[in-house]
């Protein structure tokens, strides 16, 4: 197993319930190009189980892809016969998936895997132009008898477009999430210049940070992580522990590393 099953609990974790949240861009379950192209979706399944998270926010998830399914059908394990979100979900988890991008041979989008019961699944298109199809996946979750709202995000490659997408996120949250509800927005923000925290704060979301004060936990590129592209933003919650699993097994599965956080409700 490439990652320890539990992150050591923080000193304050025993004071109340803790929600384990992971965000992971899985690169469509495939790595490499040409003859070196390899299927990693089966290893990713083991990795996601090892995270032992309550909620897993996934980006670049294949729903289907005819060309790659044919290419890998005769490999040792083969292309999954269900969508990648369903394939990756640990036993007993509920699954939500919505498509962001439709291509010549298939489609991919965002997904949420949840240990806790889900409510109605919503999707909001935030594409900034026709060459980059992007969306927000919105799922209310019943956690410990409380409604927790989740949004899986994958923002664009241009900063100006990302700023507009954050504004659309703000408008979406204002319409669909009660102001008093706990909220987690997580995903790949493509924020190379570390410039989105301020606009996110304007809509009431704080970036989760390690309890020792570290804000930047690098997740990209996976082999030599330097950029903190993958983020978890919260409202009504605080971060009590945070980790990026590393090592050769994680480095080969995707071009991103997962980001894992333990969250607890804010105090009165």
The 8 nearest C-alpha neighbors of each residue, nearest first, counted from 0:
[[1, 2, 49, 45, 46, 3, 4, 248],
 [2, 0, 248, 46, 249, 3, 49, 246],
 [3, 1, 49, 0, 4, 244, 50, 46],
 [4, 2, 5, 49, 1, 6, 0, 50],
 [5, 3, 49, 51, 50, 2, 6, 48],
 [6, 4, 3, 7, 51, 50, 8, 49],
 [5, 7, 8, 4, 3, 242, 240, 241],
 [8, 6, 5, 9, 240, 10, 12, 4],
 [9, 7, 12, 6, 10, 240, 11, 13],
 [8, 10, 12, 11, 239, 240, 7, 13],
 [9, 11, 12, 8, 13, 239, 14, 7],
 [12, 10, 9, 13, 14, 239, 8, 15],
 [11, 13, 9, 14, 10, 8, 15, 17],
 [12, 14, 11, 15, 10, 16, 8, 9],
 [15, 13, 12, 11, 16, 10, 17, 263],
 [16, 14, 13, 12, 17, 263, 264, 11],
 [15, 17, 263, 18, 14, 12, 13, 264],
 [16, 18, 263, 262, 261, 19, 15, 12],
 [17, 19, 262, 261, 263, 20, 53, 16],
 [18, 20, 261, 52, 53, 260, 262, 17],
 [21, 19, 54, 260, 52, 259, 55, 53],
 [22, 20, 259, 55, 258, 56, 52, 260],
 [23, 21, 56, 258, 186, 257, 55, 57],
 [22, 24, 257, 57, 25, 56, 58, 21],
 [23, 25, 58, 57, 26, 59, 255, 187],
 [24, 26, 253, 27, 28, 23, 59, 58],
 [27, 25, 59, 28, 253, 24, 29, 254],
 [28, 26, 60, 59, 61, 25, 29, 107],
 [29, 27, 40, 39, 26, 25, 38, 30],
 [28, 30, 38, 39, 27, 37, 26, 40],
 [31, 29, 37, 36, 38, 253, 39, 32],
 [32, 30, 36, 35, 37, 29, 33, 34],
 [33, 31, 36, 35, 34, 30, 37, 29],
 [32, 34, 35, 36, 31, 37, 30, 70],
 [33, 35, 36, 32, 31, 37, 30, 70],
 [36, 34, 33, 31, 32, 37, 30, 38],
 [37, 35, 31, 32, 33, 34, 30, 38],
 [36, 38, 30, 29, 31, 35, 39, 32],
 [37, 39, 29, 40, 28, 30, 36, 71],
 [40, 38, 28, 29, 42, 41, 252, 43],
 [39, 41, 28, 43, 42, 38, 44, 29],
 [42, 40, 44, 43, 39, 45, 38, 76],
 [43, 41, 45, 44, 39, 40, 46, 252],
 [44, 42, 46, 40, 41, 45, 47, 39],
 [43, 45, 87, 41, 47, 42, 46, 40],
 [46, 44, 42, 48, 43, 47, 49, 41],
 [45, 47, 43, 49, 44, 48, 42, 50],
 [46, 48, 50, 44, 49, 45, 43, 51],
 [47, 49, 45, 46, 50, 51, 89, 44],
 [48, 50, 46, 4, 51, 47, 2, 45],
 [51, 49, 47, 52, 48, 4, 46, 2],
 [52, 50, 49, 48, 4, 53, 5, 47],
 [53, 51, 19, 50, 54, 20, 21, 55],
 [52, 54, 114, 19, 113, 20, 18, 51],
 [55, 53, 113, 20, 52, 112, 21, 114],
 [54, 56, 21, 112, 111, 22, 20, 57],
 [55, 57, 22, 111, 151, 21, 110, 23],
 [58, 56, 110, 23, 109, 24, 22, 111],
 [57, 59, 24, 109, 60, 108, 25, 23],
 [60, 58, 27, 108, 26, 107, 24, 25],
 [59, 61, 27, 107, 108, 58, 109, 83],
 [62, 60, 107, 63, 27, 83, 106, 82],
 [61, 63, 82, 107, 106, 83, 60, 64],
 [62, 64, 105, 61, 106, 82, 65, 107],
 [65, 63, 105, 104, 67, 66, 68, 106],
 [64, 66, 68, 104, 67, 69, 105, 63],
 [67, 65, 69, 68, 64, 104, 70, 105],
 [68, 66, 70, 69, 65, 64, 71, 78],
 [69, 67, 65, 78, 66, 71, 70, 72],
 [68, 70, 72, 66, 67, 71, 65, 78],
 [71, 69, 67, 68, 72, 66, 73, 74],
 [70, 72, 74, 77, 68, 73, 69, 78],
 [71, 73, 77, 69, 78, 74, 68, 70],
 [74, 72, 71, 77, 75, 70, 76, 69],
 [73, 75, 77, 71, 76, 72, 78, 70],
 [74, 76, 77, 73, 72, 71, 78, 38],
 [77, 75, 74, 78, 41, 73, 72, 79],
 [78, 76, 72, 74, 71, 75, 73, 79],
 [77, 79, 72, 68, 71, 80, 76, 67],
 [80, 78, 81, 77, 86, 82, 83, 68],
 [79, 81, 78, 82, 86, 77, 68, 83],
 [82, 80, 79, 86, 83, 85, 62, 63],
 [83, 81, 62, 84, 85, 63, 86, 61],
 [82, 84, 86, 85, 61, 87, 62, 60],
 [85, 83, 87, 86, 82, 110, 88, 60],
 [86, 84, 88, 83, 87, 82, 94, 81],
 [85, 87, 83, 84, 88, 81, 82, 79],
 [88, 86, 44, 84, 85, 83, 89, 47],
 [89, 87, 85, 86, 92, 112, 84, 90],
 [90, 88, 92, 48, 91, 87, 47, 44],
 [89, 91, 92, 88, 93, 114, 48, 87],
 [90, 92, 89, 93, 114, 88, 113, 115],
 [93, 91, 114, 113, 90, 89, 88, 112],
 [92, 94, 113, 112, 114, 91, 116, 95],
 [95, 93, 112, 111, 85, 113, 92, 96],
 [94, 96, 111, 110, 112, 120, 97, 93],
 [97, 95, 110, 109, 111, 94, 84, 98],
 [96, 98, 108, 109, 110, 99, 136, 122],
 [99, 97, 108, 107, 100, 106, 109, 96],
 [98, 100, 108, 133, 134, 132, 107, 97],
 [101, 99, 132, 107, 106, 98, 108, 102],
 [100, 102, 106, 105, 107, 99, 103, 98],
 [103, 101, 105, 104, 106, 100, 107, 64],
 [102, 104, 105, 101, 106, 64, 65, 66],
 [105, 103, 64, 65, 102, 66, 106, 63],
 [106, 104, 64, 63, 102, 103, 101, 65],
 [105, 107, 101, 100, 102, 62, 63, 61],
 [108, 106, 61, 60, 98, 62, 100, 59],
 [107, 109, 98, 99, 60, 59, 97, 58],
 [110, 108, 58, 57, 96, 97, 60, 59],
 [109, 111, 96, 57, 95, 56, 84, 58],
 [110, 112, 56, 95, 55, 94, 57, 113],
 [113, 111, 94, 55, 54, 93, 88, 92],
 [114, 112, 54, 93, 115, 92, 53, 111],
 [113, 115, 92, 53, 54, 93, 116, 91],
 [114, 116, 113, 142, 141, 140, 117, 53],
 [117, 115, 141, 140, 114, 118, 93, 113],
 [118, 116, 140, 139, 141, 115, 138, 119],
 [117, 119, 139, 140, 138, 120, 116, 141],
 [120, 118, 138, 121, 139, 117, 137, 140],
 [119, 121, 138, 137, 118, 95, 122, 139],
 [122, 120, 137, 136, 138, 119, 123, 135],
 [121, 123, 136, 135, 137, 97, 124, 134],
 [122, 124, 135, 134, 125, 136, 121, 171],
 [123, 125, 134, 126, 133, 135, 122, 99],
 [126, 124, 134, 133, 164, 127, 123, 167],
 [127, 125, 133, 132, 128, 124, 131, 134],
 [126, 128, 160, 125, 131, 129, 164, 163],
 [129, 127, 130, 126, 131, 132, 160, 125],
 [128, 130, 131, 132, 126, 127, 133, 100],
 [129, 131, 128, 132, 127, 126, 100, 133],
 [132, 130, 129, 128, 126, 133, 155, 127],
 [131, 133, 126, 100, 99, 129, 130, 134],
 [134, 132, 126, 99, 125, 124, 131, 153],
 [133, 135, 124, 125, 99, 123, 126, 136],
 [136, 134, 123, 152, 122, 151, 137, 150],
 [135, 137, 122, 151, 150, 121, 109, 134],
 [138, 136, 150, 121, 149, 122, 120, 135],
 [137, 139, 120, 149, 148, 140, 118, 121],
 [140, 138, 148, 118, 147, 117, 149, 146],
 [139, 141, 117, 147, 146, 116, 118, 142],
 [142, 140, 146, 116, 145, 144, 115, 147],
 [143, 141, 145, 144, 140, 115, 146, 147],
 [144, 142, 145, 141, 16, 146, 115, 147],
 [143, 145, 142, 141, 146, 147, 140, 115],
 [146, 144, 142, 141, 143, 147, 140, 181],
 [147, 145, 141, 140, 142, 139, 148, 180],
 [146, 148, 181, 140, 139, 182, 141, 145],
 [149, 147, 139, 182, 138, 140, 181, 183],
 [148, 150, 183, 138, 137, 182, 184, 139],
 [149, 151, 137, 184, 136, 152, 135, 183],
 [150, 152, 136, 185, 186, 135, 56, 184],
 [153, 151, 186, 135, 185, 150, 154, 187],
 [154, 152, 187, 186, 188, 133, 58, 155],
 [155, 153, 188, 161, 189, 152, 187, 133],
 [154, 156, 161, 157, 160, 189, 153, 131],
 [155, 157, 189, 158, 154, 161, 160, 190],
 [158, 156, 160, 159, 155, 161, 189, 154],
 [157, 159, 161, 160, 162, 156, 190, 155],
 [160, 158, 162, 161, 157, 163, 164, 156],
 [159, 161, 163, 157, 158, 162, 127, 164],
 [160, 162, 164, 158, 163, 159, 155, 154],
 [163, 161, 165, 159, 164, 160, 158, 166],
 [164, 162, 166, 160, 161, 165, 167, 159],
 [163, 165, 161, 167, 166, 162, 125, 168],
 [166, 164, 168, 162, 167, 163, 161, 169],
 [167, 165, 169, 163, 164, 168, 170, 162],
 [166, 168, 164, 170, 169, 165, 171, 163],
 [167, 169, 165, 171, 166, 170, 172, 164],
 [170, 168, 166, 172, 167, 171, 202, 173],
 [169, 171, 167, 173, 168, 172, 166, 174],
 [170, 172, 168, 174, 169, 173, 175, 167],
 [173, 171, 176, 169, 175, 174, 170, 168],
 [172, 174, 170, 171, 175, 176, 169, 178],
 [175, 173, 171, 172, 176, 170, 177, 169],
 [174, 176, 172, 173, 171, 177, 170, 137],
 [177, 175, 172, 173, 174, 178, 180, 148],
 [176, 178, 180, 179, 175, 173, 174, 172],
 [179, 177, 180, 176, 173, 181, 172, 175],
 [178, 180, 177, 181, 235, 176, 234, 182],
 [181, 179, 177, 178, 182, 147, 176, 146],
 [180, 182, 235, 147, 234, 148, 179, 236],
 [181, 183, 148, 234, 233, 149, 147, 180],
 [184, 182, 233, 149, 232, 185, 150, 148],
 [185, 183, 150, 232, 149, 231, 151, 233],
 [186, 184, 231, 151, 230, 152, 232, 22],
 [185, 187, 152, 22, 229, 151, 153, 230],
 [186, 188, 229, 153, 189, 228, 152, 230],
 [187, 189, 154, 190, 228, 153, 229, 186],
 [190, 188, 228, 187, 191, 154, 156, 155],
 [191, 189, 188, 193, 192, 228, 194, 195],
 [192, 190, 193, 189, 228, 226, 227, 194],
 [191, 193, 194, 190, 195, 158, 189, 226],
 [194, 192, 190, 191, 195, 196, 227, 228],
 [193, 195, 192, 196, 190, 197, 191, 198],
 [196, 194, 197, 198, 193, 199, 190, 162],
 [195, 197, 199, 198, 194, 200, 206, 193],
 [196, 198, 200, 199, 195, 201, 194, 205],
 [199, 197, 201, 200, 195, 196, 202, 165],
 [198, 200, 196, 201, 197, 202, 204, 195],
 [201, 199, 204, 203, 197, 202, 198, 205],
 [202, 200, 198, 199, 203, 197, 204, 196],
 [201, 203, 200, 199, 204, 169, 198, 172],
 [204, 202, 200, 201, 234, 205, 199, 233],
 [205, 203, 200, 233, 234, 199, 232, 202],
 [206, 204, 232, 233, 200, 207, 234, 203],
 [205, 207, 232, 231, 208, 233, 204, 196],
 [208, 206, 232, 231, 238, 205, 233, 209],
 [207, 209, 214, 213, 206, 210, 212, 238],
 [208, 210, 241, 213, 211, 212, 240, 214],
 [211, 209, 212, 239, 240, 208, 238, 213],
 [212, 210, 209, 213, 208, 240, 214, 239],
 [213, 211, 210, 209, 214, 208, 215, 207],
 [212, 214, 209, 211, 215, 208, 210, 216],
 [215, 213, 208, 212, 216, 209, 207, 206],
 [214, 216, 227, 213, 217, 208, 226, 209],
 [215, 217, 227, 214, 218, 243, 213, 242],
 [216, 218, 227, 226, 225, 224, 215, 219],
 [217, 219, 256, 224, 227, 255, 221, 226],
 [220, 218, 224, 221, 255, 226, 225, 217],
 [219, 221, 224, 254, 255, 223, 222, 218],
 [220, 222, 255, 250, 219, 254, 224, 256],
 [223, 221, 250, 220, 224, 254, 251, 247],
 [222, 224, 221, 220, 225, 219, 250, 218],
 [225, 223, 219, 220, 221, 218, 217, 222],
 [224, 226, 217, 219, 223, 220, 227, 218],
 [227, 225, 217, 219, 228, 218, 224, 191],
 [226, 228, 217, 218, 229, 216, 215, 219],
 [227, 229, 189, 190, 188, 226, 187, 230],
 [230, 228, 187, 186, 227, 188, 218, 258],
 [231, 229, 185, 186, 228, 187, 232, 188],
 [230, 232, 185, 207, 206, 184, 233, 186],
 [233, 231, 206, 184, 205, 207, 204, 183],
 [234, 232, 183, 204, 205, 182, 236, 184],
 [233, 235, 182, 204, 236, 181, 205, 203],
 [234, 236, 181, 265, 264, 233, 182, 237],
 [237, 235, 264, 265, 234, 263, 233, 262],
 [238, 236, 263, 262, 265, 264, 239, 235],
 [237, 239, 262, 207, 240, 261, 208, 263],
 [240, 238, 261, 262, 210, 9, 237, 12],
 [239, 241, 261, 260, 209, 238, 9, 210],
 [242, 240, 260, 209, 259, 261, 208, 239],
 [241, 243, 259, 258, 244, 260, 240, 216],
 [242, 244, 258, 257, 259, 245, 256, 216],
 [245, 243, 242, 2, 257, 256, 246, 249],
 [246, 244, 249, 243, 250, 247, 256, 248],
 [245, 247, 249, 248, 250, 244, 1, 222],
 [246, 248, 250, 249, 251, 245, 222, 1],
 [249, 247, 250, 246, 251, 1, 252, 245],
 [250, 248, 252, 247, 251, 246, 245, 256],
 [251, 249, 221, 222, 247, 248, 252, 246],
 [250, 252, 249, 248, 253, 247, 254, 222],
 [253, 251, 249, 39, 250, 43, 248, 42],
 [254, 252, 255, 25, 26, 251, 250, 30],
 [253, 255, 221, 220, 219, 26, 256, 250],
 [256, 254, 221, 219, 253, 218, 220, 24],
 [255, 257, 218, 221, 219, 249, 258, 23],
 [258, 256, 23, 22, 243, 259, 255, 21],
 [257, 259, 243, 22, 21, 242, 256, 23],
 [260, 258, 21, 242, 241, 20, 243, 257],
 [261, 259, 241, 20, 240, 19, 262, 21],
 [260, 262, 19, 240, 18, 239, 238, 17],
 [263, 261, 238, 18, 17, 237, 239, 236],
 [262, 264, 17, 237, 236, 16, 18, 265],
 [265, 263, 236, 235, 237, 266, 262, 16],
 [266, 264, 236, 235, 237, 263, 267, 234],
 [265, 267, 264, 236, 235, 263, 237, 15],
 [266, 265, 264, 235, 236, 263, 237, 15]]
